[in-house]
Amino acid sequence: FQLRTCEDSVFAHRDRPCLLHQIKRCSAPCVGAVSAEEYAEQVRRATAFLNGRTADLTRDLETAMHQAAEKLDFERAAGLRDQIQALAVMQSKQFIDSQNQNSKQQDIDIIAIAQAQGSICVHWVSIRGGRHVGDRSFFPDTRQDPSPNPQDYAEAFVAQHYLGKPKPDVFITNFRLPESLQTALNSEHPRQIVFTQGERGERKVWLNMATRNAEHALSQHQLQNSNQQERVAALAEIIGLPENELQRLECFDISHTQGEATLASCVVYDDYAMQPSQYRRYNITTAKAGDDYAAMREVLTRRYGKMQQARENGETVRFPDAVLIDGGKGQIRMATEVWAELGLHIPLVGIAKGVERKAGLEELILPFQNRQFRLPPNSPALHLLQTVRDESHRFAITGMRAKRDKAR
């Protein structure tokens, strides 16, 4: 549908189309290559597709194609033809085989829950107009629950996901929703909602498939968590912390273009995963252009000085268990000076690129242990550090480019 995927900050300051427009993946509304009315029509068509109204959308595209051909706009007609063909291929892949005509007309959501070793997965499948339009697995946090009850988490998911929001005509679940929740959902829907546990027929087949997907997703999630736990344990051993005391990492990077648009990034790794909602960018204001050391001092002082002040005021503040610095001895020296000024005792880890500046050959700097060394390329701790460092670099680069484009 050639909808833009760029951030608003990038969109607002483009002066020429990007590569996505050249390969016909975006209609370039940023530079007026498409009118506001035409772009709104593209959005409307994409919405129709996601809502499962593929038959109406196909007819709409066919009408537009014939109109373009009559006006001798054959390039546009060919583009619409290709879009219709791509839509037909997508429809064939999404089709849910149903002998029930009602099922082909109804909006149906399938929710299956799986539990294993204290973890829970809620798998959601959406069917619109007989077409599979989406599915997703959710993993609620059960760490503080010694005996998680799947029924409780399933009810909480339905309440949070549907109350006050659009609802399907049919719920197919492998658990029973309480009458009170059914009544609440029905009160917000124009028609009587059907609640079923897929006792027979095609609905049983669909539910069994969703249940298997939930079990598979939970297995994959647990495997991924075990790998992350291994990485955290390896890093904790290196920096001299008990494994259960290393949960939250914060990583800093400085980015600029020849001293222009200097920006610092802070990314957060917690609960064995990156936490994008907690990322922060800092505009560097006091350091001279191109002075990475002073920029690192500024961002660390601002972030942790503010946290220190909040703690002194009685606020609840969560400091990281370790801080990673993307840089060499100079940046680490700045960090140790800030730590001394603020009275912090958080472990510091510098990640220097080394002489060869190649991935896998990074040098680690532990200033409080007076150590500088390399880890083997297959080290789980190195893999964790690389993941967090690369995310910090990516976050800083995207912010710096947006800031630079805005200034220009």
C-alpha positions as CSV (number, residue, x, y, z in Angstrom):
1,F,0.0,0.0,0.0
2,Q,3.1,2.2,-0.1
3,L,2.6,3.7,3.4
4,R,5.5,5.6,5.0
5,T,7.4,3.8,7.8
6,C,9.7,6.7,8.8
7,E,9.5,8.4,12.2
8,D,7.6,11.7,12.4
9,S,10.8,13.7,13.0
10,V,12.3,12.3,9.8
11,F,9.1,12.8,7.8
12,A,8.8,16.4,8.8
13,H,12.2,17.3,7.5
14,R,12.7,15.3,4.3
15,D,13.6,17.4,1.2
16,R,13.8,14.5,-1.2
17,P,12.4,11.0,-1.4
18,C,14.2,8.1,0.3
19,L,15.2,4.8,-1.2
20,L,11.9,3.2,-0.3
21,H,10.2,5.5,-2.8
22,Q,12.6,4.5,-5.5
23,I,11.8,0.9,-5.0
24,K,8.1,1.6,-4.9
25,R,7.6,0.8,-1.2
26,C,6.5,4.3,-0.3
27,S,4.5,7.0,-2.1
28,A,6.7,9.8,-0.6
29,P,4.1,12.0,1.0
30,C,7.0,13.8,2.8
31,V,7.8,15.7,-0.4
32,G,4.4,15.9,-1.9
33,A,4.8,13.1,-4.5
34,V,1.3,12.1,-3.5
35,S,-1.6,14.4,-2.5
36,A,-3.1,14.3,1.0
37,E,-6.3,12.9,-0.5
38,E,-4.5,10.2,-2.4
39,Y,-2.5,9.2,0.7
40,A,-5.6,9.1,2.8
41,E,-7.1,6.7,0.3
42,Q,-4.0,4.5,0.6
43,V,-4.4,4.4,4.4
44,R,-8.1,3.6,4.0
45,R,-7.3,0.7,1.7
46,A,-4.7,-0.6,4.1
47,T,-7.2,-0.4,6.9
48,A,-9.7,-2.3,4.9
49,F,-7.2,-5.1,4.2
50,L,-6.2,-5.4,7.9
51,N,-9.9,-5.6,8.8
52,G,-10.4,-8.5,6.4
53,R,-12.6,-6.6,3.9
54,T,-10.6,-8.0,1.0
55,A,-13.5,-8.5,-1.3
56,D,-14.6,-4.9,-1.1
57,L,-11.0,-3.8,-1.5
58,T,-10.4,-5.9,-4.6
59,R,-13.5,-4.4,-6.2
60,D,-12.3,-0.9,-5.3
61,L,-8.9,-1.5,-6.8
62,E,-10.4,-3.1,-10.0
63,T,-12.6,0.0,-10.5
64,A,-9.6,2.3,-10.0
65,M,-7.6,0.2,-12.5
66,H,-10.3,0.5,-15.2
67,Q,-10.6,4.2,-14.6
68,A,-6.9,4.7,-15.0
69,A,-6.9,2.6,-18.2
70,E,-9.7,4.7,-19.7
71,K,-7.7,7.8,-19.0
72,L,-4.7,6.2,-20.8
73,D,-2.7,6.2,-17.5
74,F,-1.3,2.8,-18.2
75,E,1.5,3.0,-15.6
76,R,-1.0,3.6,-12.8
77,A,-3.3,0.9,-14.2
78,A,-0.4,-1.6,-14.2
79,G,0.5,-0.7,-10.6
80,L,-3.1,-1.3,-9.5
81,R,-3.1,-4.6,-11.4
82,D,0.0,-5.8,-9.6
83,Q,-1.5,-4.7,-6.3
84,I,-4.7,-6.8,-7.1
85,Q,-2.5,-9.8,-7.9
86,A,-0.5,-9.5,-4.8
87,L,-3.7,-9.2,-2.8
88,A,-5.0,-12.4,-4.4
89,V,-1.8,-14.2,-3.4
90,M,-2.1,-12.9,0.2
91,Q,-5.7,-13.9,0.4
92,S,-5.0,-17.5,-0.7
93,K,-2.3,-17.7,2.1
94,Q,-4.6,-16.3,4.7
95,F,-7.8,-18.2,3.9
96,I,-9.3,-20.2,6.7
97,D,-11.1,-23.2,5.2
98,S,-14.7,-23.1,6.6
99,Q,-17.8,-25.0,5.6
100,N,-19.9,-22.7,7.7
101,Q,-21.1,-19.6,5.8
102,N,-21.6,-17.8,9.1
103,S,-17.9,-18.2,10.0
104,K,-17.0,-16.5,6.7
105,Q,-19.1,-13.5,7.6
106,Q,-18.2,-13.2,11.3
107,D,-15.3,-11.6,13.1
108,I,-13.7,-14.4,15.2
109,D,-10.9,-14.2,17.8
110,I,-9.3,-17.4,19.1
111,I,-7.5,-17.2,22.4
112,A,-5.4,-20.2,23.8
113,I,-3.4,-20.3,26.9
114,A,-0.5,-22.6,27.8
115,Q,1.5,-23.1,30.9
116,A,4.9,-24.7,31.7
117,Q,7.4,-24.4,34.5
118,G,5.8,-21.4,36.0
119,S,5.6,-19.5,32.8
120,I,2.4,-18.6,30.8
121,C,1.7,-17.8,27.2
122,V,-1.5,-16.3,25.8
123,H,-1.8,-16.9,22.1
124,W,-4.3,-14.7,20.2
125,V,-5.5,-15.3,16.6
126,S,-7.7,-12.9,14.6
127,I,-10.0,-14.0,11.8
128,R,-11.9,-11.5,9.8
129,G,-14.3,-12.4,7.0
130,G,-12.9,-15.9,6.9
131,R,-9.3,-14.7,6.6
132,H,-6.5,-15.0,9.1
133,V,-5.4,-11.4,9.6
134,G,-3.0,-11.7,12.5
135,D,-1.8,-13.6,15.6
136,R,0.5,-12.9,18.4
137,S,1.8,-14.5,21.6
138,F,1.8,-12.6,25.0
139,F,3.9,-13.7,28.0
140,P,2.7,-12.1,31.2
141,D,5.2,-11.5,34.0
142,T,4.8,-14.3,36.5
143,R,8.0,-13.8,38.5
144,Q,6.3,-12.5,41.6
145,D,3.6,-15.3,41.5
146,P,4.8,-18.5,43.1
147,S,1.8,-20.5,41.8
148,P,0.5,-18.8,38.6
149,N,-3.1,-19.7,37.7
150,P,-3.6,-19.7,33.9
151,Q,-7.3,-18.9,34.3
152,D,-6.5,-15.7,36.2
153,Y,-4.0,-14.5,33.5
154,A,-6.4,-15.4,30.7
155,E,-9.2,-13.4,32.3
156,A,-6.9,-10.4,32.8
157,F,-5.7,-10.6,29.2
158,V,-9.3,-10.5,27.9
159,A,-10.3,-7.7,30.1
160,Q,-7.3,-5.6,29.2
161,H,-7.4,-6.4,25.5
162,Y,-11.1,-6.0,24.8
163,L,-12.9,-3.8,27.4
164,G,-13.5,-0.4,25.9
165,K,-12.1,-1.6,22.5
166,P,-13.5,-3.3,19.4
167,K,-14.7,-6.9,19.9
168,P,-15.3,-9.8,17.6
169,D,-18.6,-11.6,17.1
170,V,-17.2,-14.9,18.4
171,F,-14.7,-15.8,21.1
172,I,-13.2,-19.3,20.9
173,T,-11.1,-20.1,23.9
174,N,-9.5,-23.1,25.7
175,F,-10.7,-21.7,29.0
176,R,-14.1,-20.5,30.3
177,L,-14.8,-16.8,30.7
178,P,-16.8,-15.9,33.8
179,E,-20.3,-14.7,33.3
180,S,-19.5,-11.3,34.7
181,L,-16.8,-10.7,32.1
182,Q,-19.1,-12.1,29.3
183,T,-21.8,-9.6,30.4
184,A,-19.3,-6.7,30.4
185,L,-18.1,-7.5,26.9
186,N,-21.7,-7.9,25.6
187,S,-22.7,-4.6,27.0
188,E,-20.2,-2.9,24.7
189,H,-21.0,-4.8,21.5
190,P,-24.0,-4.1,19.2
191,R,-24.8,-7.9,18.8
192,Q,-24.8,-10.8,21.2
193,I,-21.3,-12.2,21.3
194,V,-20.9,-16.0,21.1
195,F,-18.5,-17.5,23.6
196,T,-17.4,-21.1,22.9
197,Q,-14.6,-23.4,23.9
198,G,-14.5,-25.1,20.5
199,E,-16.2,-28.3,21.5
200,R,-16.6,-29.6,17.9
201,G,-16.2,-29.1,14.2
202,E,-13.9,-26.6,12.6
203,R,-13.8,-24.4,15.7
204,K,-12.3,-27.3,17.6
205,V,-9.7,-27.7,14.8
206,W,-8.9,-23.9,15.0
207,L,-8.6,-24.0,18.8
208,N,-6.3,-27.0,18.8
209,M,-4.1,-25.2,16.3
210,A,-4.0,-22.1,18.5
211,T,-3.2,-24.2,21.6
212,R,-0.3,-25.9,19.8
213,N,1.0,-22.5,18.7
214,A,0.8,-21.3,22.3
215,E,2.7,-24.3,23.6
216,H,5.4,-23.9,20.8
217,A,5.7,-20.1,21.5
218,L,6.1,-20.7,25.2
219,S,8.8,-23.3,24.6
220,Q,10.7,-20.9,22.3
221,H,10.3,-18.1,24.9
222,Q,11.7,-20.3,27.7
223,L,14.6,-21.3,25.5
224,Q,15.4,-17.7,24.7
225,N,15.2,-16.8,28.3
226,S,17.6,-19.6,29.3
227,N,20.1,-18.3,26.8
228,Q,19.8,-14.8,28.2
229,Q,20.2,-16.1,31.7
230,E,23.4,-17.8,30.7
231,R,24.7,-14.6,29.2
232,V,23.8,-12.5,32.3
233,A,25.4,-15.2,34.6
234,A,28.6,-15.1,32.5
235,L,28.8,-11.3,32.7
236,A,28.1,-11.2,36.4
237,E,31.0,-13.6,37.0
238,I,33.3,-11.4,35.0
239,I,32.5,-8.1,36.8
240,G,32.4,-9.8,40.2
241,L,28.7,-9.7,41.1
242,P,26.4,-12.6,42.3
243,E,24.2,-13.6,39.4
244,N,21.0,-12.6,41.2
245,E,22.4,-9.1,41.7
246,L,22.9,-8.4,38.0
247,Q,19.5,-7.7,36.4
248,R,19.5,-4.2,35.0
249,L,22.2,-2.8,32.6
250,E,22.3,0.7,31.2
251,C,24.6,1.5,28.2
252,F,25.7,4.9,26.9
253,D,27.0,6.0,23.5
254,I,27.8,9.4,22.0
255,S,27.1,10.1,18.4
256,H,27.7,13.1,16.1
257,T,28.7,14.0,12.5
258,Q,32.0,15.9,12.5
259,G,31.0,17.5,15.8
260,E,27.5,18.5,14.6
261,A,24.3,17.4,16.3
262,T,26.0,15.7,19.2
263,L,23.6,13.3,21.0
264,A,24.0,10.8,23.8
265,S,21.9,7.7,24.1
266,C,21.0,5.5,27.0
267,V,19.5,2.1,26.4
268,V,18.3,-0.3,29.1
269,Y,18.5,-4.1,29.4
270,D,16.4,-5.6,32.1
271,D,14.4,-8.8,32.7
272,Y,16.6,-10.6,30.2
273,A,15.5,-8.3,27.3
274,M,16.0,-4.8,25.9
275,Q,13.4,-2.3,27.2
276,P,12.8,0.3,24.5
277,S,10.2,2.2,26.5
278,Q,13.0,3.1,28.9
279,Y,15.5,4.3,26.3
280,R,16.5,8.0,26.6
281,R,18.3,10.5,24.3
282,Y,20.2,13.5,25.7
283,N,21.1,16.6,23.7
284,I,24.6,17.6,24.6
285,T,24.7,21.3,25.4
286,T,27.9,22.1,27.4
287,A,30.6,20.0,25.7
288,K,32.5,21.5,22.8
289,A,31.8,20.1,19.3
290,G,33.5,16.8,18.8
291,D,34.5,16.4,22.5
292,D,33.3,12.9,23.2
293,Y,34.9,12.8,26.6
294,A,33.1,15.9,27.8
295,A,29.8,14.7,26.3
296,M,30.1,11.5,28.2
297,R,30.7,13.4,31.4
298,E,27.7,15.6,30.8
299,V,25.2,12.8,30.1
300,L,26.4,10.7,33.1
301,T,26.3,13.6,35.4
302,R,22.8,14.6,34.2
303,R,21.3,11.2,34.4
304,Y,22.7,9.9,37.7
305,G,22.9,13.3,39.4
306,K,19.1,13.6,38.8
307,M,18.6,10.1,40.2
308,Q,20.7,10.9,43.2
309,Q,18.7,14.0,43.9
310,A,15.4,12.1,43.5
311,R,16.6,9.5,46.0
312,E,17.6,12.1,48.5
313,N,14.1,13.6,48.2
314,G,12.6,10.2,49.2
315,E,11.6,9.1,45.8
316,T,11.9,5.5,44.7
317,V,14.7,5.3,42.2
318,R,16.1,2.2,40.5
319,F,19.8,2.5,39.7
320,P,21.3,0.0,37.2
321,D,23.3,-2.9,38.5
322,A,26.1,-2.2,36.0
323,V,26.8,0.6,33.5
324,L,28.3,-0.1,30.1
325,I,30.2,2.6,28.3
326,D,30.7,2.4,24.5
327,G,34.3,3.8,24.4
328,G,37.8,3.4,25.5
329,K,40.0,4.6,28.3
330,G,39.1,8.3,27.9
331,Q,35.4,7.8,28.2
332,I,35.9,5.4,31.1
333,R,38.1,8.0,32.9
334,M,35.2,10.5,32.6
335,A,32.8,7.9,34.0
336,T,35.0,7.1,37.1
337,E,35.4,10.9,37.8
338,V,31.6,11.3,37.7
339,W,31.2,8.2,40.0
340,A,33.6,9.8,42.5
341,E,31.8,13.1,42.4
342,L,28.4,11.5,42.9
343,G,29.6,8.8,45.3
344,L,28.4,6.0,43.1
345,H,29.6,2.4,43.4
346,I,28.0,0.9,40.4
347,P,30.3,-1.4,38.4
348,L,31.6,0.1,35.1
349,V,32.4,-1.8,32.0
350,G,34.0,-0.1,29.0
351,I,33.7,-1.6,25.6
352,A,36.5,-0.5,23.3
353,K,36.7,-1.5,19.7
354,G,40.4,-2.4,20.0
355,V,43.2,-1.8,17.5
356,E,41.6,-3.8,14.7
357,R,38.2,-2.3,15.3
358,K,36.5,-5.6,14.4
359,A,33.4,-7.2,15.9
360,G,34.5,-10.0,18.3
361,L,37.8,-8.3,19.0
362,E,36.5,-5.8,21.5
363,E,38.5,-5.0,24.6
364,L,36.7,-4.8,27.9
365,I,37.9,-2.2,30.5
366,L,37.0,-2.8,34.2
367,P,38.4,0.4,35.9
368,F,37.6,-0.7,39.4
369,Q,39.5,-4.0,38.9
370,N,42.2,-2.3,36.9
371,R,41.8,-4.9,34.1
372,Q,41.7,-4.6,30.3
373,F,41.2,-7.8,28.4
374,R,39.5,-9.6,25.5
375,L,36.8,-12.3,25.8
376,P,36.8,-15.2,23.4
377,P,34.4,-14.7,20.4
378,N,32.1,-17.5,21.7
379,S,31.7,-16.0,25.2
380,P,28.1,-15.6,26.3
381,A,29.1,-12.5,28.2
382,L,30.6,-10.9,25.1
383,H,27.4,-11.7,23.1
384,L,25.3,-9.8,25.7
385,L,27.7,-6.8,25.7
386,Q,27.7,-6.7,21.9
387,T,23.9,-6.8,21.8
388,V,23.4,-4.0,24.3
389,R,26.3,-1.9,22.8
390,D,24.9,-2.3,19.2
391,E,21.4,-1.2,20.3
392,S,22.8,1.8,22.1
393,H,24.8,2.7,18.9
394,R,21.7,2.3,16.7
395,F,19.5,4.4,19.0
396,A,22.1,7.2,19.1
397,I,22.7,7.2,15.3
398,T,18.9,7.4,14.5
399,G,18.5,10.2,17.0
400,M,21.5,12.1,15.7
401,R,20.4,11.9,12.1
402,A,17.0,13.2,13.0
403,K,18.5,16.1,15.0
404,R,20.9,16.9,12.1
405,D,18.1,16.9,9.5
406,K,15.9,19.1,11.7
407,A,18.7,21.6,12.1
408,R,19.2,21.7,8.3
